[in-house]
Amino acid sequence: AAHFPLIIFVKFVLWRLVPAETDAWMIAHYAASVAMTVAVAALGAAVIFRISPHLYGLLAGGRRLV
């Protein structure tokens, strides 16, 4: 559920880059917003793991960073 606020922010930022509201650009916007959200969340997880593995374990429900 932590991705929900992040994807809203990413969609808002990427929306300004969409030149026209066509089907092709909407699909591109969807794909880019998902890819950016996954990338930012993964980067955030890696940073938290590097700073505090214990905190990461708590936030990730005991799962390890692969």
PQR file with spaces between the fields and no chain letter, atoms N, CA, C, O and H, PARSE charges and radii, in Angstrom:
ATOM       1  N    ALA     1       0.814   -1.193    0.000 -0.4000 1.5000
ATOM       2  CA   ALA     1       0.000    0.000    0.000 -0.0000 2.0000
ATOM       3  C    ALA     1       0.862    1.263    0.000  0.5500 1.7000
ATOM       4  O    ALA     1       0.360    2.356   -0.261 -0.5500 1.4000
ATOM       5  N    ALA     2       2.133    1.119    0.287 -0.4000 1.5000
ATOM       6  CA   ALA     2       3.009    2.295    0.330 -0.0000 2.0000
ATOM       7  C    ALA     2       3.214    2.904   -1.046  0.5500 1.7000
ATOM       8  O    ALA     2       3.618    4.061   -1.162 -0.5500 1.4000
ATOM       9  H    ALA     2       2.540    0.231    0.499  0.4000 1.0000
ATOM      10  N    HIS     3       2.938    2.133   -2.086 -0.4000 1.5000
ATOM      11  CA   HIS     3       3.146    2.649   -3.437 -0.0000 2.0000
ATOM      12  C    HIS     3       2.040    3.611   -3.854  0.5500 1.7000
ATOM      13  O    HIS     3       2.232    4.373   -4.802 -0.5500 1.4000
ATOM      14  H    HIS     3       2.610    1.193   -1.992  0.4000 1.0000
ATOM      15  N    PHE     4       0.894    3.605   -3.184 -0.4000 1.5000
ATOM      16  CA   PHE     4      -0.242    4.407   -3.643 -0.0000 2.0000
ATOM      17  C    PHE     4       0.051    5.912   -3.671  0.5500 1.7000
ATOM      18  O    PHE     4      -0.176    6.537   -4.708 -0.5500 1.4000
ATOM      19  H    PHE     4       0.738    2.986   -2.414  0.4000 1.0000
ATOM      20  N    PRO     5       0.544    6.526   -2.587 -0.5600 1.5000
ATOM      21  CA   PRO     5       0.868    7.960   -2.669  0.2800 2.0000
ATOM      22  C    PRO     5       1.975    8.237   -3.683  0.5500 1.7000
ATOM      23  O    PRO     5       1.977    9.274   -4.346 -0.5500 1.4000
ATOM      24  N    LEU     6       2.905    7.310   -3.795 -0.4000 1.5000
ATOM      25  CA   LEU     6       4.013    7.482   -4.729 -0.0000 2.0000
ATOM      26  C    LEU     6       3.530    7.474   -6.172  0.5500 1.7000
ATOM      27  O    LEU     6       3.969    8.306   -6.967 -0.5500 1.4000
ATOM      28  H    LEU     6       2.904    6.467   -3.257  0.4000 1.0000
ATOM      29  N    ILE     7       2.637    6.557   -6.529 -0.4000 1.5000
ATOM      30  CA   ILE     7       2.171    6.489   -7.909 -0.0000 2.0000
ATOM      31  C    ILE     7       1.330    7.719   -8.260  0.5500 1.7000
ATOM      32  O    ILE     7       1.350    8.171   -9.404 -0.5500 1.4000
ATOM      33  H    ILE     7       2.281    5.881   -5.883  0.4000 1.0000
ATOM      34  N    ILE     8       0.604    8.255   -7.304 -0.4000 1.5000
ATOM      35  CA   ILE     8      -0.160    9.484   -7.566 -0.0000 2.0000
ATOM      36  C    ILE     8       0.799   10.625   -7.892  0.5500 1.7000
ATOM      37  O    ILE     8       0.574   11.378   -8.839 -0.5500 1.4000
ATOM      38  H    ILE     8       0.587    7.887   -6.374  0.4000 1.0000
ATOM      39  N    PHE     9       1.859   10.753   -7.112 -0.4000 1.5000
ATOM      40  CA   PHE     9       2.846   11.802   -7.362 -0.0000 2.0000
ATOM      41  C    PHE     9       3.521   11.609   -8.715  0.5500 1.7000
ATOM      42  O    PHE     9       3.675   12.568   -9.472 -0.5500 1.4000
ATOM      43  H    PHE     9       2.042   10.141   -6.342  0.4000 1.0000
ATOM      44  N    VAL    10       3.927   10.374   -9.029 -0.4000 1.5000
ATOM      45  CA   VAL    10       4.600   10.087  -10.304 -0.0000 2.0000
ATOM      46  C    VAL    10       3.668   10.382  -11.471  0.5500 1.7000
ATOM      47  O    VAL    10       4.097   10.979  -12.459 -0.5500 1.4000
ATOM      48  H    VAL    10       3.802    9.595   -8.414  0.4000 1.0000
ATOM      49  N    LYS    11       2.402    9.977  -11.382 -0.4000 1.5000
ATOM      50  CA   LYS    11       1.440   10.247  -12.456 -0.0000 2.0000
ATOM      51  C    LYS    11       1.259   11.750  -12.650  0.5500 1.7000
ATOM      52  O    LYS    11       1.181   12.227  -13.782 -0.5500 1.4000
ATOM      53  H    LYS    11       2.054    9.492  -10.580  0.4000 1.0000
ATOM      54  N    PHE    12       1.193   12.490  -11.558 -0.4000 1.5000
ATOM      55  CA   PHE    12       1.034   13.940  -11.653 -0.0000 2.0000
ATOM      56  C    PHE    12       2.228   14.573  -12.363  0.5500 1.7000
ATOM      57  O    PHE    12       2.052   15.429  -13.230 -0.5500 1.4000
ATOM      58  H    PHE    12       1.257   12.103  -10.638  0.4000 1.0000
ATOM      59  N    VAL    13       3.434   14.160  -12.002 -0.4000 1.5000
ATOM      60  CA   VAL    13       4.644   14.711  -12.624 -0.0000 2.0000
ATOM      61  C    VAL    13       4.720   14.321  -14.093  0.5500 1.7000
ATOM      62  O    VAL    13       5.011   15.160  -14.945 -0.5500 1.4000
ATOM      63  H    VAL    13       3.577   13.465  -11.298  0.4000 1.0000
ATOM      64  N    LEU    14       4.459   13.052  -14.393 -0.4000 1.5000
ATOM      65  CA   LEU    14       4.549   12.590  -15.781 -0.0000 2.0000
ATOM      66  C    LEU    14       3.444   13.165  -16.665  0.5500 1.7000
ATOM      67  O    LEU    14       3.631   13.306  -17.873 -0.5500 1.4000
ATOM      68  H    LEU    14       4.221   12.370  -13.701  0.4000 1.0000
ATOM      69  N    TRP    15       2.301   13.497  -16.078 -0.4000 1.5000
ATOM      70  CA   TRP    15       1.189   14.031  -16.866 -0.0000 2.0000
ATOM      71  C    TRP    15       1.591   15.318  -17.587  0.5500 1.7000
ATOM      72  O    TRP    15       1.119   15.588  -18.691 -0.5500 1.4000
ATOM      73  H    TRP    15       2.149   13.382  -15.097  0.4000 1.0000
ATOM      74  N    ARG    16       2.446   16.094  -16.974 -0.4000 1.5000
ATOM      75  CA   ARG    16       2.898   17.349  -17.592 -0.0000 2.0000
ATOM      76  C    ARG    16       3.743   17.103  -18.836  0.5500 1.7000
ATOM      77  O    ARG    16       3.916   18.006  -19.655 -0.5500 1.4000
ATOM      78  H    ARG    16       2.830   15.875  -16.077  0.4000 1.0000
ATOM      79  N    LEU    17       4.273   15.886  -18.986 -0.4000 1.5000
ATOM      80  CA   LEU    17       5.111   15.556  -20.137 -0.0000 2.0000
ATOM      81  C    LEU    17       4.320   14.970  -21.305  0.5500 1.7000
ATOM      82  O    LEU    17       4.868   14.793  -22.393 -0.5500 1.4000
ATOM      83  H    LEU    17       4.133   15.152  -18.321  0.4000 1.0000
ATOM      84  N    VAL    18       3.040   14.669  -21.094 -0.4000 1.5000
ATOM      85  CA   VAL    18       2.211   14.088  -22.156 -0.0000 2.0000
ATOM      86  C    VAL    18       1.825   15.195  -23.135  0.5500 1.7000
ATOM      87  O    VAL    18       1.148   16.149  -22.750 -0.5500 1.4000
ATOM      88  H    VAL    18       2.595   14.813  -20.210  0.4000 1.0000
ATOM      89  N    PRO    19       2.253   15.079  -24.409 -0.5600 1.5000
ATOM      90  CA   PRO    19       1.982   16.149  -25.371  0.2800 2.0000
ATOM      91  C    PRO    19       0.541   16.190  -25.871  0.5500 1.7000
ATOM      92  O    PRO    19       0.051   17.260  -26.231 -0.5500 1.4000
ATOM      93  N    ALA    20      -0.150   15.045  -25.900 -0.4000 1.5000
ATOM      94  CA   ALA    20      -1.531   15.005  -26.387 -0.0000 2.0000
ATOM      95  C    ALA    20      -2.270   13.875  -25.678  0.5500 1.7000
ATOM      96  O    ALA    20      -1.670   12.877  -25.278 -0.5500 1.4000
ATOM      97  H    ALA    20       0.249   14.176  -25.607  0.4000 1.0000
ATOM      98  N    GLU    21      -3.577   14.049  -25.531 -0.4000 1.5000
ATOM      99  CA   GLU    21      -4.380   13.037  -24.844 -0.0000 2.0000
ATOM     100  C    GLU    21      -4.897   11.999  -25.838  0.5500 1.7000
ATOM     101  O    GLU    21      -6.106   11.854  -26.018 -0.5500 1.4000
ATOM     102  H    GLU    21      -4.064   14.860  -25.856  0.4000 1.0000
ATOM     103  N    THR    22      -3.988   11.284  -26.475 -0.4000 1.5000
ATOM     104  CA   THR    22      -4.370   10.223  -27.400 -0.0000 2.0000
ATOM     105  C    THR    22      -4.213    8.872  -26.706  0.5500 1.7000
ATOM     106  O    THR    22      -3.597    8.770  -25.645 -0.5500 1.4000
ATOM     107  H    THR    22      -3.005   11.401  -26.329  0.4000 1.0000
ATOM     108  N    ASP    23      -4.780    7.841  -27.325 -0.4000 1.5000
ATOM     109  CA   ASP    23      -4.684    6.507  -26.727 -0.0000 2.0000
ATOM     110  C    ASP    23      -3.234    6.067  -26.555  0.5500 1.7000
ATOM     111  O    ASP    23      -2.871    5.500  -25.525 -0.5500 1.4000
ATOM     112  H    ASP    23      -5.280    7.923  -28.187  0.4000 1.0000
ATOM     113  N    ALA    24      -2.418    6.327  -27.554 -0.4000 1.5000
ATOM     114  CA   ALA    24      -1.014    5.916  -27.485 -0.0000 2.0000
ATOM     115  C    ALA    24      -0.291    6.611  -26.335  0.5500 1.7000
ATOM     116  O    ALA    24       0.480    5.977  -25.614 -0.5500 1.4000
ATOM     117  H    ALA    24      -2.714    6.787  -28.391  0.4000 1.0000
ATOM     118  N    TRP    25      -0.533    7.896  -26.160 -0.4000 1.5000
ATOM     119  CA   TRP    25       0.131    8.615  -25.073 -0.0000 2.0000
ATOM     120  C    TRP    25      -0.400    8.198  -23.709  0.5500 1.7000
ATOM     121  O    TRP    25       0.344    8.214  -22.728 -0.5500 1.4000
ATOM     122  H    TRP    25      -1.159    8.410  -26.746  0.4000 1.0000
ATOM     123  N    MET    26      -1.682    7.825  -23.628 -0.4000 1.5000
ATOM     124  CA   MET    26      -2.230    7.345  -22.358 -0.0000 2.0000
ATOM     125  C    MET    26      -1.590    6.009  -21.971  0.5500 1.7000
ATOM     126  O    MET    26      -1.281    5.782  -20.801 -0.5500 1.4000
ATOM     127  H    MET    26      -2.287    7.812  -24.424  0.4000 1.0000
ATOM     128  N    ILE    27      -1.390    5.125  -22.957 -0.4000 1.5000
ATOM     129  CA   ILE    27      -0.724    3.848  -22.679 -0.0000 2.0000
ATOM     130  C    ILE    27       0.727    4.088  -22.273  0.5500 1.7000
ATOM     131  O    ILE    27       1.229    3.457  -21.343 -0.5500 1.4000
ATOM     132  H    ILE    27      -1.641    5.309  -23.908  0.4000 1.0000
ATOM     133  N    ALA    28       1.394    4.998  -22.969 -0.4000 1.5000
ATOM     134  CA   ALA    28       2.781    5.328  -22.619 -0.0000 2.0000
ATOM     135  C    ALA    28       2.852    5.923  -21.212  0.5500 1.7000
ATOM     136  O    ALA    28       3.760    5.601  -20.446 -0.5500 1.4000
ATOM     137  H    ALA    28       0.986    5.511  -23.724  0.4000 1.0000
ATOM     138  N    HIS    29       1.907    6.780  -20.877 -0.4000 1.5000
ATOM     139  CA   HIS    29       1.857    7.390  -19.546 -0.0000 2.0000
ATOM     140  C    HIS    29       1.654    6.318  -18.480  0.5500 1.7000
ATOM     141  O    HIS    29       2.302    6.344  -17.434 -0.5500 1.4000
ATOM     142  H    HIS    29       1.170    7.042  -21.500  0.4000 1.0000
ATOM     143  N    TYR    30       0.753    5.377  -18.750 -0.4000 1.5000
ATOM     144  CA   TYR    30       0.499    4.288  -17.805 -0.0000 2.0000
ATOM     145  C    TYR    30       1.763    3.452  -17.588  0.5500 1.7000
ATOM     146  O    TYR    30       2.153    3.193  -16.449 -0.5500 1.4000
ATOM     147  H    TYR    30       0.226    5.355  -19.600  0.4000 1.0000
ATOM     148  N    ALA    31       2.392    3.035  -18.675 -0.4000 1.5000
ATOM     149  CA   ALA    31       3.595    2.201  -18.573 -0.0000 2.0000
ATOM     150  C    ALA    31       4.730    2.943  -17.867  0.5500 1.7000
ATOM     151  O    ALA    31       5.420    2.371  -17.024 -0.5500 1.4000
ATOM     152  H    ALA    31       2.076    3.245  -19.600  0.4000 1.0000
ATOM     153  N    ALA    32       4.918    4.203  -18.210 -0.4000 1.5000
ATOM     154  CA   ALA    32       5.994    4.989  -17.601 -0.0000 2.0000
ATOM     155  C    ALA    32       5.729    5.223  -16.113  0.5500 1.7000
ATOM     156  O    ALA    32       6.659    5.180  -15.307 -0.5500 1.4000
ATOM     157  H    ALA    32       4.357    4.667  -18.895  0.4000 1.0000
ATOM     158  N    SER    33       4.479    5.468  -15.747 -0.4000 1.5000
ATOM     159  CA   SER    33       4.184    5.721  -14.333 -0.0000 2.0000
ATOM     160  C    SER    33       4.404    4.464  -13.490  0.5500 1.7000
ATOM     161  O    SER    33       4.893    4.554  -12.364 -0.5500 1.4000
ATOM     162  H    SER    33       3.724    5.503  -16.402  0.4000 1.0000
ATOM     163  N    VAL    34       4.051    3.306  -14.022 -0.4000 1.5000
ATOM     164  CA   VAL    34       4.294    2.060  -13.291 -0.0000 2.0000
ATOM     165  C    VAL    34       5.797    1.806  -13.160  0.5500 1.7000
ATOM     166  O    VAL    34       6.285    1.475  -12.080 -0.5500 1.4000
ATOM     167  H    VAL    34       3.654    3.233  -14.937  0.4000 1.0000
ATOM     168  N    ALA    35       6.522    1.964  -14.266 -0.4000 1.5000
ATOM     169  CA   ALA    35       7.974    1.727  -14.248 -0.0000 2.0000
ATOM     170  C    ALA    35       8.677    2.683  -13.286  0.5500 1.7000
ATOM     171  O    ALA    35       9.552    2.267  -12.527 -0.5500 1.4000
ATOM     172  H    ALA    35       6.125    2.233  -15.143  0.4000 1.0000
ATOM     173  N    MET    36       8.300    3.949  -13.314 -0.4000 1.5000
ATOM     174  CA   MET    36       8.927    4.931  -12.423 -0.0000 2.0000
ATOM     175  C    MET    36       8.590    4.641  -10.960  0.5500 1.7000
ATOM     176  O    MET    36       9.452    4.771  -10.090 -0.5500 1.4000
ATOM     177  H    MET    36       7.589    4.287  -13.930  0.4000 1.0000
ATOM     178  N    THR    37       7.358    4.254  -10.686 -0.4000 1.5000
ATOM     179  CA   THR    37       6.964    3.943   -9.313 -0.0000 2.0000
ATOM     180  C    THR    37       7.756    2.758   -8.772  0.5500 1.7000
ATOM     181  O    THR    37       8.231    2.794   -7.637 -0.5500 1.4000
ATOM     182  H    THR    37       6.658    4.149  -11.393  0.4000 1.0000
ATOM     183  N    VAL    38       7.898    1.712   -9.575 -0.4000 1.5000
ATOM     184  CA   VAL    38       8.672    0.540   -9.153 -0.0000 2.0000
ATOM     185  C    VAL    38      10.131    0.929   -8.926  0.5500 1.7000
ATOM     186  O    VAL    38      10.744    0.503   -7.948 -0.5500 1.4000
ATOM     187  H    VAL    38       7.512    1.682  -10.497  0.4000 1.0000
ATOM     188  N    ALA    39      10.685    1.737   -9.831 -0.4000 1.5000
ATOM     189  CA   ALA    39      12.090    2.141   -9.713 -0.0000 2.0000
ATOM     190  C    ALA    39      12.325    2.982   -8.457  0.5500 1.7000
ATOM     191  O    ALA    39      13.288    2.752   -7.724 -0.5500 1.4000
ATOM     192  H    ALA    39      10.186    2.083  -10.627  0.4000 1.0000
ATOM     193  N    VAL    40      11.455    3.945   -8.212 -0.4000 1.5000
ATOM     194  CA   VAL    40      11.617    4.812   -7.039 -0.0000 2.0000
ATOM     195  C    VAL    40      11.427    4.009   -5.747  0.5500 1.7000
ATOM     196  O    VAL    40      12.171    4.201   -4.785 -0.5500 1.4000
ATOM     197  H    VAL    40      10.673    4.131   -8.807  0.4000 1.0000
ATOM     198  N    ALA    41      10.441    3.119   -5.721 -0.4000 1.5000
ATOM     199  CA   ALA    41      10.210    2.304   -4.527 -0.0000 2.0000
ATOM     200  C    ALA    41      11.389    1.362   -4.263  0.5500 1.7000
ATOM     201  O    ALA    41      11.796    1.183   -3.115 -0.5500 1.4000
ATOM     202  H    ALA    41       9.836    2.964   -6.503  0.4000 1.0000
ATOM     203  N    ALA    42      11.931    0.767   -5.313 -0.4000 1.5000
ATOM     204  CA   ALA    42      13.085   -0.125   -5.150 -0.0000 2.0000
ATOM     205  C    ALA    42      14.311    0.648   -4.673  0.5500 1.7000
ATOM     206  O    ALA    42      15.053    0.172   -3.813 -0.5500 1.4000
ATOM     207  H    ALA    42      11.600    0.913   -6.246  0.4000 1.0000
ATOM     208  N    LEU    43      14.521    1.819   -5.221 -0.4000 1.5000
ATOM     209  CA   LEU    43      15.638    2.654   -4.786 -0.0000 2.0000
ATOM     210  C    LEU    43      15.467    3.055   -3.320  0.5500 1.7000
ATOM     211  O    LEU    43      16.423    3.019   -2.546 -0.5500 1.4000
ATOM     212  H    LEU    43      13.919    2.206   -5.920  0.4000 1.0000
ATOM     213  N    GLY    44      14.252    3.436   -2.949 -0.4000 1.5000
ATOM     214  CA   GLY    44      13.983    3.784   -1.559 -0.0000 2.0000
ATOM     215  C    GLY    44      14.220    2.616   -0.618  0.5500 1.7000
ATOM     216  O    GLY    44      14.768    2.792    0.470 -0.5500 1.4000
ATOM     217  H    GLY    44      13.475    3.465   -3.578  0.4000 1.0000
ATOM     218  N    ALA    45      13.808    1.425   -1.031 -0.4000 1.5000
ATOM     219  CA   ALA    45      14.034    0.227   -0.211 -0.0000 2.0000
ATOM     220  C    ALA    45      15.521   -0.044   -0.048  0.5500 1.7000
ATOM     221  O    ALA    45      15.974   -0.392    1.042 -0.5500 1.4000
ATOM     222  H    ALA    45      13.363    1.282   -1.915  0.4000 1.0000
ATOM     223  N    ALA    46      16.282    0.113   -1.123 -0.4000 1.5000
ATOM     224  CA   ALA    46      17.728   -0.123   -1.051 -0.0000 2.0000
ATOM     225  C    ALA    46      18.407    0.882   -0.123  0.5500 1.7000
ATOM     226  O    ALA    46      19.318    0.529    0.626 -0.5500 1.4000
ATOM     227  H    ALA    46      15.914    0.396   -2.009  0.4000 1.0000
ATOM     228  N    VAL    47      17.960    2.127   -0.177 -0.4000 1.5000
ATOM     229  CA   VAL    47      18.537    3.162    0.691 -0.0000 2.0000
ATOM     230  C    VAL    47      18.216    2.857    2.156  0.5500 1.7000
ATOM     231  O    VAL    47      19.096    2.933    3.014 -0.5500 1.4000
ATOM     232  H    VAL    47      17.220    2.414   -0.785  0.4000 1.0000
ATOM     233  N    ILE    48      16.965    2.514    2.439 -0.4000 1.5000
ATOM     234  CA   ILE    48      16.590    2.189    3.818 -0.0000 2.0000
ATOM     235  C    ILE    48      17.367    0.974    4.309  0.5500 1.7000
ATOM     236  O    ILE    48      17.822    0.947    5.453 -0.5500 1.4000
ATOM     237  H    ILE    48      16.250    2.452    1.742  0.4000 1.0000
ATOM     238  N    PHE    49      17.523   -0.042    3.442 -0.4000 1.5000
ATOM     239  CA   PHE    49      18.267   -1.240    3.830 -0.0000 2.0000
ATOM     240  C    PHE    49      19.721   -0.915    4.135  0.5500 1.7000
ATOM     241  O    PHE    49      20.294   -1.452    5.082 -0.5500 1.4000
ATOM     242  H    PHE    49      17.154   -0.021    2.513  0.4000 1.0000
ATOM     243  N    ARG    50      20.318   -0.039    3.338 -0.4000 1.5000
ATOM     244  CA   ARG    50      21.730    0.317    3.547 -0.0000 2.0000
ATOM     245  C    ARG    50      21.904    1.113    4.839  0.5500 1.7000
ATOM     246  O    ARG    50      22.872    0.910    5.571 -0.5500 1.4000
ATOM     247  H    ARG    50      19.852    0.398    2.568  0.4000 1.0000
ATOM     248  N    ILE    51      20.967    2.018    5.117 -0.4000 1.5000
ATOM     249  CA   ILE    51      21.062    2.849    6.319 -0.0000 2.0000
ATOM     250  C    ILE    51      20.735    2.036    7.573  0.5500 1.7000
ATOM     251  O    ILE    51      21.449    2.109    8.573 -0.5500 1.4000
ATOM     252  H    ILE    51      20.180    2.184    4.522  0.4000 1.0000
ATOM     253  N    SER    52      19.643    1.259    7.509 -0.4000 1.5000
ATOM     254  CA   SER    52      19.210    0.511    8.691 -0.0000 2.0000
ATOM     255  C    SER    52      18.538   -0.800    8.278  0.5500 1.7000
ATOM     256  O    SER    52      17.334   -0.824    8.020 -0.5500 1.4000
ATOM     257  H    SER    52      19.063    1.200    6.697  0.4000 1.0000
ATOM     258  N    PRO    53      19.302   -1.879    8.215 -0.5600 1.5000
ATOM     259  CA   PRO    53      18.709   -3.169    7.867  0.2800 2.0000
ATOM     260  C    PRO    53      17.585   -3.596    8.826  0.5500 1.7000
ATOM     261  O    PRO    53      16.622   -4.242    8.413 -0.5500 1.4000
ATOM     262  N    HIS    54      17.717   -3.231   10.097 -0.4000 1.5000
ATOM     263  CA   HIS    54      16.678   -3.578   11.067 -0.0000 2.0000
ATOM     264  C    HIS    54      15.368   -2.863   10.729  0.5500 1.7000
ATOM     265  O    HIS    54      14.307   -3.487   10.743 -0.5500 1.4000
ATOM     266  H    HIS    54      18.499   -2.706   10.433  0.4000 1.0000
ATOM     267  N    LEU    55      15.428   -1.583   10.432 -0.4000 1.5000
ATOM     268  CA   LEU    55      14.232   -0.828   10.058 -0.0000 2.0000
ATOM     269  C    LEU    55      13.627   -1.398    8.782  0.5500 1.7000
ATOM     270  O    LEU    55      12.407   -1.527    8.678 -0.5500 1.4000
ATOM     271  H    LEU    55      16.290   -1.076   10.420  0.4000 1.0000
ATOM     272  N    TYR    56      14.466   -1.739    7.816 -0.4000 1.5000
ATOM     273  CA   TYR    56      13.972   -2.333    6.576 -0.0000 2.0000
ATOM     274  C    TYR    56      13.234   -3.641    6.870  0.5500 1.7000
ATOM     275  O    TYR    56      12.157   -3.886    6.327 -0.5500 1.4000
ATOM     276  H    TYR    56      15.457   -1.635    7.901  0.4000 1.0000
ATOM     277  N    GLY    57      13.812   -4.471    7.722 -0.4000 1.5000
ATOM     278  CA   GLY    57      13.168   -5.731    8.082 -0.0000 2.0000
ATOM     279  C    GLY    57      11.816   -5.515    8.738  0.5500 1.7000
ATOM     280  O    GLY    57      10.870   -6.263    8.486 -0.5500 1.4000
ATOM     281  H    GLY    57      14.687   -4.272    8.164  0.4000 1.0000
ATOM     282  N    LEU    58      11.724   -4.500    9.574 -0.4000 1.5000
ATOM     283  CA   LEU    58      10.463   -4.170   10.223 -0.0000 2.0000
ATOM     284  C    LEU    58       9.430   -3.706    9.196  0.5500 1.7000
ATOM     285  O    LEU    58       8.285   -4.159    9.216 -0.5500 1.4000
ATOM     286  H    LEU    58      12.492   -3.893    9.779  0.4000 1.0000
ATOM     287  N    LEU    59       9.834   -2.807    8.304 -0.4000 1.5000
ATOM     288  CA   LEU    59       8.920   -2.282    7.288 -0.0000 2.0000
ATOM     289  C    LEU    59       8.524   -3.334    6.256  0.5500 1.7000
ATOM     290  O    LEU    59       7.412   -3.301    5.730 -0.5500 1.4000
ATOM     291  H    LEU    59      10.764   -2.439    8.289  0.4000 1.0000
ATOM     292  N    ALA    60       9.424   -4.261    5.969 -0.4000 1.5000
ATOM     293  CA   ALA    60       9.179   -5.283    4.946 -0.0000 2.0000
ATOM     294  C    ALA    60       8.579   -6.558    5.530  0.5500 1.7000
ATOM     295  O    ALA    60       8.451   -7.555    4.818 -0.5500 1.4000
ATOM     296  H    ALA    60      10.327   -4.289    6.397  0.4000 1.0000
ATOM     297  N    GLY    61       8.219   -6.548    6.780 -0.4000 1.5000
ATOM     298  CA   GLY    61       7.604   -7.719    7.381 -0.0000 2.0000
ATOM     299  C    GLY    61       8.547   -8.894    7.530  0.5500 1.7000
ATOM     300  O    GLY    61       8.126  -10.049    7.467 -0.5500 1.4000
ATOM     301  H    GLY    61       8.323   -5.738    7.358  0.4000 1.0000
ATOM     302  N    GLY    62       9.827   -8.601    7.727 -0.4000 1.5000
ATOM     303  CA   GLY    62      10.813   -9.652    7.926 -0.0000 2.0000
ATOM     304  C    GLY    62      11.421  -10.195    6.648  0.5500 1.7000
ATOM     305  O    GLY    62      12.306  -11.049    6.697 -0.5500 1.4000
ATOM     306  H    GLY    62      10.169   -7.662    7.778  0.4000 1.0000
ATOM     307  N    ARG    63      10.952   -9.707    5.489 -0.4000 1.5000
ATOM     308  CA   ARG    63      11.532  -10.174    4.223 -0.0000 2.0000
ATOM     309  C    ARG    63      12.882   -9.525    4.004  0.5500 1.7000
ATOM     310  O    ARG    63      13.141   -8.418    4.475 -0.5500 1.4000
ATOM     311  H    ARG    63      10.233   -9.013    5.448  0.4000 1.0000
ATOM     312  N    ARG    64      13.743  -10.233    3.277 -0.4000 1.5000
ATOM     313  CA   ARG    64      15.091   -9.737    3.002 -0.0000 2.0000
ATOM     314  C    ARG    64      15.110   -8.980    1.686  0.5500 1.7000
ATOM     315  O    ARG    64      14.268   -9.206    0.817 -0.5500 1.4000
ATOM     316  H    ARG    64      13.533  -11.133    2.894  0.4000 1.0000
ATOM     317  N    LEU    65      16.062   -8.092    1.544 -0.4000 1.5000
ATOM     318  CA   LEU    65      16.289   -7.403    0.280 -0.0000 2.0000
ATOM     319  C    LEU    65      17.099   -8.332   -0.602  0.5500 1.7000
ATOM     320  O    LEU    65      18.198   -8.744   -0.230 -0.5500 1.4000
ATOM     321  H    LEU    65      16.747   -7.909    2.250  0.4000 1.0000
ATOM     322  N    VAL    66      16.573   -8.659   -1.747 -0.4000 1.5000
ATOM     323  CA   VAL    66      17.244   -9.624   -2.647 -0.0000 2.0000
ATOM     324  C    VAL    66      18.343   -8.952   -3.411  0.5500 1.7000
ATOM     325  O    VAL    66      19.019   -9.595   -4.214 -0.5500 1.4000
ATOM     326  H    VAL    66      15.680   -8.325   -2.049  0.4000 1.0000
